[in-house]
């Protein structure tokens, strides 16, 4: 798993941040555990 620093987040645009939030929410809500592991490790 790769941690993202606040400086890396500050460099992202709004659509990229929305994508991170959507993927994290879907993974933690139990929709697709594999999706969470795949996206976090990229």
C-alpha positions in Angstrom: 0.0 0.0 0.0 1.3 3.5 -0.9 0.6 6.4 1.4 -0.1 9.8 -0.2 1.2 12.9 1.4 -0.7 16.1 1.7 1.8 17.7 -0.7 1.0 15.1 -3.4 -2.7 15.6 -2.8 -2.3 19.4 -3.1 -0.8 18.8 -6.6 -3.8 16.9 -7.8 -6.7 18.5 -9.6 -10.3 18.3 -8.4 -11.3 15.4 -10.7 -8.3 13.3 -9.5 -9.2 13.9 -5.9 -12.8 13.0 -6.5 -11.6 9.7 -8.1 -9.4 8.9 -5.1 -12.4 9.6 -2.7 -14.8 7.5 -4.8 -12.4 4.5 -5.0 -11.7 4.7 -1.3 -15.4 4.9 -0.4 -16.4 2.0 -2.7 -13.6 -0.2 -1.3 -14.4 0.6 2.3 -18.1 0.1 1.8 -17.4 -3.5 0.9 -18.3 -3.1 -2.8 -15.1 -4.5 -4.1 -12.2 -5.3 -1.8 -10.0 -6.2 -4.8 -10.6 -2.8 -6.3 -9.3 -1.1 -3.2 -6.1 -3.2 -3.1 -5.5 -2.6 -6.8 -6.0 1.2 -6.7 -4.1 1.8 -3.5 -1.1 -0.1 -4.8 -0.8 1.9 -8.0 
